[in-house]
Amino acid sequence: MTRFTGRPTGLGTAGAHLYACGPAAAHSPVSDPGVDHSPVSDPGVDHSPVSDPGVDHSPVSDPGVDHSPVSDPGVDHSPACGPTGGHSWDCGAGVDHSPALGMAAVHSPIFAAAAGHPSACGAGAGAPVGVLADLTDAPARPPTLFQPFAHRRHPAAERAADESIAWLRAFDIEWPPGQWAEIESERAGYWWGLFDPGAADYERYRLGVDLITVLFPFDDAYSGKYAQATPAQAVAWAGRWQRLLDDPCFAEPCGHPVNAPMVDVLRRAAAIGTPVQYRRFAEAVKGFISSLGWEFAGQDDAVRADMGEAAACRFYTAGCGGIIGILPITHDLWISDEVACRGVFRAYTEAAVLVLSLYNDLFSYAKEQAEAPHDVNVLAAAVREHDGALDTAFRRVITLHNQAMDRVVCLGSRLRALGSPDLTHYTRAVEEMIAGNLEFGRSAARYRGGEAALPPYTVTRTPPPVPLGPTDIATFAWWWDEHRLTGHRTALPRHTRLRPLTAVAG
């Protein structure tokens, strides 16, 4: 059983994610004077653990997570809290994390090498070689995964999970032998309570619960031991789904065995959300659906033997874009197209999507190697790239994760500095989803103890002393390009919009 021994403090002023990363700021919580991270700065959200009567922060009813404190109230720095004795959680309590610390004062082995360097989150702020060398050179100490956000659980998680199982059962789908028993035992809908604890109301919350309940069997129809299609049929299914996502009332049967409940989720999303909210969600799901050909057509060997190629592929095919894309509906947020198209917003959301995708591939690695070894998996590709060296491959994936997480922290601070309550709410919702997904990966029955198959590692909330990156993977490198982050235009110049009429001889 995985033990999460960090205090479930919520996300208020004492929360774990208050790392300001303004244009010239270090990662100290107090270094960004232009951003107020206190809970009162978001009128619609109270992240404090004691002042939100509608949210249950109690750890005792979550069967997959143990929050018990050890010696330091709420913090366990022991390295023996994972199923193999090698996975620990360092919350950084009692440590001065100011940028001027020396190596010995930093808990995290990843960040120790450059602890004396204050940093900026702007363009060109790359990590010193020593920061990433700890990962790629496979030293004796285990790598550290940077995850600064606290998780909490929706108070209706148990009830909604049971209702969602009953909802899916009512479609009378003919499941392959053994699959329904797994669906019932996995209770995927329960975990939406950790993904989205702050949903605006129960109807919107149930929408997300039902999405996650049906999404896993929907995905399992493509690959693994419950696959019901050849790769060519899977690509054909994906093509028909494009029209359905454009207009869920169209509902053309596509042959997919889990089509009906997915159509129900889409129709409810379109009815509950605004047209703009639904369109953005549908576009994110389209990215997942249309990319399945990349993974299942079998025409791209690089994605199975090169970590960078696999990460670019799984950024789409893991389906995490749609999971984040539904948050504006479940939270009823208004974010204009103008803002959503800005580089900072896009890079922030993409970095969060990559983090979730990497959690998927890390914790499902053992399951997929046993049941679907030909599927694309970022860790599996890194293992092949490094001639079977799991430890080296694992460190490379953790490095990429930490680079993406650092972008989430930095760019989230920049979005909150814009002063929009809905943007602030969006970043908090995304960050809670990240925290909940890590707990899901480490504890969920679906991954069959996948954490135990990974090399030892630690988890820290301590921010790195300098920004990590940029990555050399082209798909993601633009997140560090300040020109692309800020260079947006609201309209074309008039002379480029009007074209003079010309006579056509004839």
C-alpha positions as CSV (number, residue, x, y, z in Angstrom):
1,M,0.0,0.0,0.0
2,T,1.4,3.4,-0.9
3,R,1.6,5.8,2.0
4,F,1.2,9.5,1.3
5,T,2.3,11.0,4.6
6,G,2.2,14.7,3.6
7,R,-0.4,16.7,5.4
8,P,-3.5,17.3,3.1
9,T,-3.3,21.0,3.8
10,G,-5.5,22.1,0.9
11,L,-4.2,24.9,-1.3
12,G,-4.3,28.0,0.8
13,T,-1.5,30.3,2.0
14,A,0.2,27.3,3.8
15,G,-0.3,25.0,0.8
16,A,2.4,23.3,-1.2
17,H,2.1,25.1,-4.5
18,L,2.8,28.7,-3.6
19,Y,6.0,29.1,-5.6
20,A,6.1,32.5,-7.4
21,C,7.8,32.4,-10.7
22,G,7.4,35.9,-12.1
23,P,9.7,37.3,-14.8
24,A,12.6,37.8,-12.5
25,A,11.5,35.8,-9.5
26,A,13.2,33.0,-7.8
27,H,11.1,30.1,-6.6
28,S,10.7,31.4,-3.1
29,P,7.1,31.7,-2.1
30,V,7.5,35.3,-1.2
31,S,9.5,36.4,-4.3
32,D,6.6,37.5,-6.6
33,P,5.1,40.6,-5.0
34,G,2.6,41.0,-7.8
35,V,0.7,37.8,-7.2
36,D,-1.4,37.1,-4.2
37,H,-1.7,33.4,-3.6
38,S,-3.9,33.6,-0.6
39,P,-7.3,31.9,-0.8
40,V,-9.1,35.2,-0.7
41,S,-7.7,36.2,-4.1
42,D,-10.0,33.9,-5.9
43,P,-13.6,34.9,-4.9
44,G,-15.1,31.6,-6.1
45,V,-12.7,29.2,-4.5
46,D,-11.7,28.6,-0.9
47,H,-8.7,26.3,-0.8
48,S,-8.3,26.3,3.0
49,P,-8.8,22.9,4.6
50,V,-11.0,24.2,7.4
51,S,-13.2,26.8,5.9
52,D,-14.7,24.8,3.1
53,P,-17.6,22.9,4.6
54,G,-18.4,21.1,1.4
55,V,-15.0,19.4,1.0
56,D,-13.9,16.4,3.1
57,H,-10.1,16.6,3.8
58,S,-10.2,13.6,6.1
59,P,-7.8,10.9,5.1
60,V,-9.5,8.0,6.7
61,S,-12.1,7.2,4.1
62,D,-9.7,6.9,1.2
63,P,-8.8,3.2,1.2
64,G,-5.9,3.7,-1.2
65,V,-4.0,6.4,0.7
66,D,-2.6,6.6,4.2
67,H,-2.1,10.2,5.4
68,S,-0.9,9.2,8.9
69,P,1.7,11.6,10.3
70,V,5.1,10.3,11.5
71,S,7.1,12.2,14.1
72,D,7.0,15.6,12.2
73,P,3.2,16.5,12.2
74,G,2.1,15.8,8.7
75,V,5.5,15.1,7.2
76,D,7.4,11.9,6.8
77,H,11.0,12.2,5.5
78,S,11.6,8.5,5.8
79,P,12.6,6.7,2.6
80,A,10.6,3.7,3.4
81,C,7.0,4.7,2.6
82,G,6.5,3.0,-0.8
83,P,5.6,-0.7,-1.4
84,T,9.2,-1.5,-2.1
85,G,10.7,0.6,0.6
86,G,12.2,3.0,-2.0
87,H,9.5,5.6,-2.6
88,S,9.4,8.4,-0.1
89,W,7.7,11.8,0.1
90,D,9.7,14.8,1.2
91,C,7.4,17.7,2.0
92,G,10.3,19.9,2.9
93,A,9.0,20.9,6.4
94,G,11.6,22.5,8.6
95,V,13.9,23.3,5.8
96,D,14.8,26.8,4.6
97,H,14.2,26.6,0.8
98,S,15.5,30.1,0.0
99,P,17.6,30.2,-3.2
100,A,20.8,30.9,-1.3
101,L,21.1,27.5,0.3
102,G,24.1,25.2,-0.1
103,M,23.8,21.7,-1.4
104,A,23.6,20.1,2.0
105,A,20.5,22.0,2.9
106,V,18.4,20.8,0.0
107,H,16.5,17.5,0.6
108,S,15.9,16.7,-3.1
109,P,18.9,15.0,-4.8
110,I,17.8,16.4,-8.2
111,F,18.0,20.0,-7.1
112,A,21.0,19.9,-4.8
113,A,23.7,20.6,-7.4
114,A,22.6,24.1,-8.1
115,A,21.1,25.2,-4.8
116,G,23.0,28.4,-4.6
117,H,21.6,30.0,-7.7
118,P,18.6,32.3,-7.6
119,S,16.6,32.0,-10.8
120,A,14.2,33.5,-13.2
121,C,11.4,31.9,-15.1
122,G,11.7,33.9,-18.2
123,A,13.4,33.1,-21.5
124,G,16.7,31.5,-21.6
125,A,16.7,30.3,-18.0
126,G,18.0,26.8,-18.4
127,A,19.1,24.5,-15.7
128,P,22.8,24.1,-14.9
129,V,24.2,20.8,-16.0
130,G,24.5,19.5,-12.5
131,V,20.8,19.8,-11.9
132,L,19.9,17.3,-14.6
133,A,23.1,15.2,-14.4
134,D,21.8,13.5,-11.2
135,L,19.1,11.9,-13.4
136,T,20.9,11.1,-16.6
137,D,24.1,9.8,-15.0
138,A,22.3,7.3,-12.8
139,P,24.0,8.1,-9.4
140,A,23.6,5.8,-6.4
141,R,20.8,7.9,-4.8
142,P,17.3,7.6,-6.2
143,P,15.8,10.3,-8.4
144,T,13.3,12.8,-7.0
145,L,9.9,13.6,-8.6
146,F,8.9,17.2,-8.1
147,Q,5.1,17.5,-7.3
148,P,4.3,20.5,-5.2
149,F,0.5,20.4,-5.1
150,A,-1.6,19.1,-2.2
151,H,-4.5,16.8,-3.0
152,R,-8.0,16.7,-1.5
153,R,-11.1,14.6,-2.2
154,H,-14.7,15.5,-3.1
155,P,-17.0,14.6,-0.3
156,A,-19.4,12.8,-2.6
157,A,-16.6,10.6,-4.1
158,E,-18.0,7.3,-2.8
159,R,-21.6,8.0,-3.7
160,A,-20.8,9.2,-7.2
161,A,-18.6,6.2,-7.9
162,D,-21.4,3.8,-7.0
163,E,-23.9,5.8,-9.0
164,S,-21.6,5.8,-12.0
165,I,-21.1,2.1,-12.0
166,A,-24.9,1.7,-11.9
167,W,-25.2,4.2,-14.8
168,L,-22.7,2.2,-16.9
169,R,-24.4,-1.1,-16.1
170,A,-27.7,0.3,-17.4
171,F,-26.4,0.4,-21.0
172,D,-26.4,-3.5,-21.1
173,I,-23.1,-3.6,-22.9
174,E,-21.8,-7.1,-23.7
175,W,-18.4,-7.1,-22.1
176,P,-15.6,-9.5,-22.7
177,P,-15.3,-12.2,-20.0
178,G,-13.8,-10.7,-16.9
179,Q,-13.9,-7.1,-17.9
180,W,-17.0,-6.0,-16.0
181,A,-15.7,-7.5,-12.7
182,E,-12.5,-5.4,-13.2
183,I,-14.6,-2.3,-13.9
184,E,-16.5,-2.8,-10.7
185,S,-13.4,-3.5,-8.6
186,E,-11.4,-0.6,-10.1
187,R,-14.2,2.0,-9.4
188,A,-12.4,4.5,-11.6
189,G,-15.2,7.1,-10.9
190,Y,-14.1,7.2,-7.3
191,W,-10.8,8.8,-8.3
192,W,-12.4,11.7,-10.1
193,G,-13.0,12.8,-6.5
194,L,-9.3,13.5,-6.2
195,F,-9.0,14.8,-9.8
196,D,-11.8,17.4,-9.5
197,P,-12.7,18.0,-5.9
198,G,-13.8,21.6,-6.5
199,A,-16.4,21.1,-9.2
200,A,-19.1,23.7,-9.2
201,D,-22.1,21.4,-8.4
202,Y,-22.9,17.7,-8.2
203,E,-24.3,17.5,-11.7
204,R,-21.1,18.8,-13.2
205,Y,-19.0,16.6,-10.9
206,R,-21.0,13.5,-12.0
207,L,-20.2,14.4,-15.6
208,G,-16.5,14.1,-14.8
209,V,-17.1,10.9,-12.8
210,D,-19.0,9.3,-15.7
211,L,-16.3,10.4,-18.2
212,I,-13.6,8.7,-16.3
213,T,-15.7,5.6,-15.5
214,V,-16.3,5.0,-19.2
215,L,-13.1,6.3,-20.6
216,F,-11.0,3.4,-19.4
217,P,-13.1,0.6,-20.9
218,F,-13.5,2.8,-24.0
219,D,-9.7,2.9,-24.3
220,D,-9.4,-0.8,-23.4
221,A,-11.4,-1.7,-26.5
222,Y,-8.4,-0.5,-28.6
223,S,-5.6,-2.5,-26.9
224,G,-4.7,-4.9,-24.2
225,K,-6.4,-8.1,-23.1
226,Y,-9.9,-6.7,-23.7
227,A,-9.2,-5.3,-27.2
228,Q,-12.1,-5.8,-29.6
229,A,-10.7,-4.3,-32.8
230,T,-7.8,-4.7,-35.1
231,P,-5.6,-1.6,-35.4
232,A,-7.3,-0.8,-38.7
233,Q,-10.7,-1.0,-37.1
234,A,-9.5,1.2,-34.3
235,V,-8.5,3.9,-36.7
236,A,-11.8,3.6,-38.5
237,W,-13.6,4.1,-35.2
238,A,-11.6,7.2,-34.5
239,G,-12.5,8.7,-37.9
240,R,-16.3,8.3,-37.2
241,W,-15.9,9.9,-33.8
242,Q,-14.8,13.2,-35.4
243,R,-18.3,13.9,-36.5
244,L,-19.8,12.9,-33.2
245,L,-17.6,15.2,-31.3
246,D,-18.6,18.1,-33.6
247,D,-22.2,17.4,-32.9
248,P,-23.1,14.9,-30.1
249,C,-26.7,14.9,-31.3
250,F,-25.5,13.4,-34.5
251,A,-24.6,10.2,-32.7
252,E,-23.9,8.0,-35.7
253,P,-23.2,4.4,-34.6
254,C,-19.5,3.8,-35.1
255,G,-19.2,0.2,-34.1
256,H,-17.3,1.0,-30.9
257,P,-18.6,-1.3,-28.2
258,V,-18.6,1.5,-25.6
259,N,-20.1,4.0,-27.9
260,A,-23.5,4.6,-26.1
261,P,-22.2,5.8,-22.7
262,M,-19.6,8.0,-24.3
263,V,-22.3,9.6,-26.4
264,D,-24.3,10.2,-23.3
265,V,-21.4,12.0,-21.6
266,L,-20.8,14.1,-24.7
267,R,-24.5,15.1,-24.9
268,R,-24.6,16.1,-21.2
269,A,-21.3,18.1,-21.6
270,A,-22.9,20.0,-24.5
271,A,-26.1,20.6,-22.5
272,I,-24.4,21.7,-19.3
273,G,-21.5,23.7,-20.7
274,T,-21.6,26.8,-22.9
275,P,-20.9,26.4,-26.6
276,V,-17.4,27.7,-26.1
277,Q,-16.7,25.4,-23.2
278,Y,-18.0,22.4,-25.1
279,R,-16.1,23.2,-28.2
280,R,-12.8,23.5,-26.3
281,F,-13.5,20.2,-24.6
282,A,-14.4,18.5,-27.9
283,E,-11.3,19.8,-29.6
284,A,-9.2,18.3,-26.8
285,V,-10.9,14.9,-27.2
286,K,-10.5,15.2,-30.9
287,G,-6.7,15.5,-30.4
288,F,-6.8,12.2,-28.5
289,I,-9.1,10.4,-31.0
290,S,-7.4,11.5,-34.2
291,S,-3.9,10.7,-32.8
292,L,-4.9,7.0,-32.2
293,G,-3.8,6.3,-35.8
294,W,-0.3,7.5,-34.9
295,E,-0.1,4.8,-32.2
296,F,-2.2,2.0,-33.7
297,A,-1.4,2.1,-37.4
298,G,2.0,0.6,-36.7
299,Q,3.8,2.7,-39.2
300,D,6.0,4.7,-36.8
301,D,8.7,2.5,-35.1
302,A,10.4,5.6,-33.6
303,V,7.7,6.1,-31.0
304,R,8.5,2.7,-29.5
305,A,12.3,3.1,-29.4
306,D,12.9,6.9,-28.8
307,M,11.7,8.5,-25.6
308,G,11.3,11.9,-27.2
309,E,9.2,10.6,-30.0
310,A,7.1,8.5,-27.6
311,A,6.5,11.5,-25.3
312,A,5.3,13.5,-28.3
313,C,2.9,10.7,-29.3
314,R,1.6,10.0,-25.8
315,F,1.0,13.7,-25.2
316,Y,-2.0,13.1,-27.5
317,T,-2.8,9.4,-27.3
318,A,-2.9,9.2,-23.5
319,G,-6.2,11.2,-23.7
320,C,-5.2,13.6,-20.9
321,G,-6.1,16.7,-22.9
322,G,-9.8,15.9,-22.7
323,I,-9.5,15.3,-18.9
324,I,-8.1,18.8,-18.4
325,G,-10.4,20.2,-21.1
326,I,-13.5,19.3,-19.2
327,L,-12.5,21.4,-16.2
328,P,-14.0,24.7,-17.6
329,I,-17.3,22.8,-17.8
330,T,-17.2,21.1,-14.4
331,H,-16.1,24.4,-12.8
332,D,-18.2,26.7,-15.1
333,L,-15.3,29.0,-16.0
334,W,-15.3,31.7,-18.5
335,I,-12.0,31.9,-20.3
336,S,-12.1,33.9,-23.6
337,D,-10.7,32.7,-26.9
338,E,-8.4,35.6,-26.7
339,V,-6.8,34.3,-23.5
340,A,-7.0,30.6,-24.4
341,C,-5.0,31.3,-27.5
342,R,-2.2,33.1,-25.7
343,G,1.1,31.3,-25.6
344,V,1.3,31.3,-21.7
345,F,-2.1,29.7,-21.4
346,R,-1.4,27.1,-24.0
347,A,2.0,26.2,-22.7
348,Y,0.7,26.0,-19.1
349,T,-2.1,23.6,-20.2
350,E,0.1,21.6,-22.4
351,A,2.7,21.1,-19.7
352,A,0.0,19.9,-17.3
353,V,-1.2,17.5,-20.0
354,L,2.3,16.1,-20.4
355,V,2.6,15.6,-16.6
356,L,-0.6,13.6,-16.5
357,S,0.5,11.6,-19.6
358,L,3.8,10.7,-17.9
359,Y,2.0,9.6,-14.8
360,N,-0.1,7.3,-17.0
361,D,2.9,5.7,-18.6
362,L,5.0,5.4,-15.5
363,F,2.4,3.6,-13.4
364,S,0.9,1.6,-16.2
365,Y,4.3,0.4,-17.4
366,A,4.2,-3.0,-15.8
367,K,0.5,-3.6,-16.8
368,E,1.2,-2.7,-20.4
369,Q,4.3,-4.8,-20.6
370,A,2.2,-7.8,-19.5
371,E,-0.9,-7.1,-21.4
372,A,-0.1,-4.8,-24.4
373,P,3.7,-4.8,-24.9
374,H,3.4,-3.2,-28.4
375,D,1.5,-0.2,-27.2
376,V,3.4,3.1,-27.1
377,N,4.7,3.9,-23.6
378,V,7.2,6.6,-22.8
379,L,9.1,4.6,-20.2
380,A,9.1,1.5,-22.4
381,A,10.5,3.6,-25.3
382,A,13.2,5.0,-23.0
383,V,14.1,1.5,-21.8
384,R,14.6,0.4,-25.4
385,E,16.6,3.5,-26.2
386,H,18.9,2.7,-23.4
387,D,19.3,-1.0,-24.2
388,G,17.1,-2.3,-21.4
389,A,18.5,-0.2,-18.6
390,L,15.3,0.5,-16.6
391,D,17.0,2.7,-14.0
392,T,18.6,5.0,-16.6
393,A,15.3,5.2,-18.6
394,F,13.3,5.9,-15.5
395,R,15.6,8.8,-14.6
396,R,15.2,10.3,-18.0
397,V,11.4,10.2,-17.7
398,I,11.5,11.8,-14.3
399,T,13.7,14.5,-15.7
400,L,11.2,15.3,-18.4
401,H,8.4,15.2,-15.8
402,N,10.2,17.7,-13.6
403,Q,10.9,20.0,-16.5
404,A,7.2,20.0,-17.4
405,M,6.1,20.4,-13.7
406,D,8.5,23.4,-13.4
407,R,6.7,25.0,-16.4
408,V,3.3,24.4,-14.7
409,V,4.5,26.2,-11.5
410,C,6.1,29.1,-13.4
411,L,3.4,29.7,-16.0
412,G,0.6,29.2,-13.5
413,S,2.0,32.1,-11.5
414,R,2.1,34.2,-14.6
415,L,-1.6,33.4,-15.4
416,R,-2.7,34.2,-11.9
417,A,-0.8,37.6,-12.1
418,L,-3.3,38.6,-14.8
419,G,-5.8,39.1,-12.1
420,S,-8.7,37.1,-13.5
421,P,-10.7,35.1,-10.9
422,D,-11.6,32.5,-13.5
423,L,-8.0,32.1,-14.7
424,T,-6.9,31.7,-11.0
425,H,-9.6,29.2,-10.5
426,Y,-8.5,27.3,-13.6
427,T,-4.9,27.0,-12.4
428,R,-6.0,25.8,-9.0
429,A,-8.3,23.1,-10.6
430,V,-5.5,21.9,-12.9
431,E,-3.1,21.7,-10.0
432,E,-5.5,19.7,-7.9
433,M,-6.0,17.4,-10.9
434,I,-2.2,16.9,-11.1
435,A,-2.0,16.0,-7.4
436,G,-5.0,13.7,-7.6
437,N,-3.6,11.9,-10.7
438,L,-0.3,11.1,-8.9
439,E,-2.3,9.5,-6.0
440,F,-4.3,7.6,-8.6
441,G,-1.3,6.3,-10.4
442,R,0.4,5.2,-7.2
443,S,-2.6,3.6,-5.5
444,A,-5.3,2.6,-8.1
445,A,-6.2,-1.1,-8.6
446,R,-6.2,-0.5,-12.4
447,Y,-2.4,-0.4,-12.5
448,R,-2.0,-3.6,-10.5
449,G,0.7,-2.3,-8.2
450,G,2.6,-0.6,-11.0
451,E,4.6,1.5,-8.6
452,A,6.3,-1.5,-7.2
453,A,7.7,-2.3,-10.6
454,L,9.5,1.1,-10.8
455,P,13.0,1.8,-9.5
456,P,13.1,3.6,-6.1
457,Y,12.4,7.3,-6.1
458,T,11.3,10.1,-3.8
459,V,8.7,12.7,-4.1
460,T,9.2,16.3,-3.0
461,R,7.2,19.5,-2.8
462,T,10.4,21.5,-2.5
463,P,10.8,23.6,-5.6
464,P,14.0,23.5,-7.6
465,P,16.4,26.3,-7.0
466,V,16.5,27.1,-10.7
467,P,14.0,26.4,-13.5
468,L,14.5,23.1,-15.2
469,G,14.8,23.1,-18.9
470,P,14.3,23.7,-21.7
471,T,13.8,20.1,-22.9
472,D,15.4,19.1,-26.1
473,I,12.1,17.5,-27.3
474,A,10.9,19.8,-30.1
475,T,7.2,19.3,-29.3
476,F,7.6,20.9,-25.9
477,A,10.7,23.1,-26.2
478,W,8.6,26.2,-27.1
479,W,7.3,26.4,-23.6
480,W,10.6,28.1,-22.7
481,D,10.5,30.5,-25.7
482,E,9.5,33.8,-24.3
483,H,8.7,35.2,-27.7
484,R,6.2,32.5,-28.4
485,L,4.8,32.7,-24.9
486,T,4.0,36.4,-25.2
487,G,3.9,37.2,-28.9
488,H,0.2,37.1,-29.7
489,R,-1.9,39.4,-32.0
490,T,-5.5,40.4,-31.5
491,A,-6.1,41.1,-35.2
492,L,-4.4,41.4,-38.5
493,P,-3.5,44.9,-39.8
494,R,-6.2,46.3,-41.9
495,H,-4.2,46.3,-45.1
496,T,-3.7,42.5,-44.8
497,R,-7.5,41.9,-44.3
498,L,-8.8,43.8,-47.3
499,R,-7.8,42.7,-50.7
500,P,-8.6,44.9,-53.7
501,L,-10.9,43.6,-56.3
502,T,-9.4,42.9,-59.7
503,A,-11.1,42.5,-63.0
504,V,-11.0,39.0,-64.5
505,A,-10.8,38.8,-68.3
506,G,-13.0,36.4,-70.0
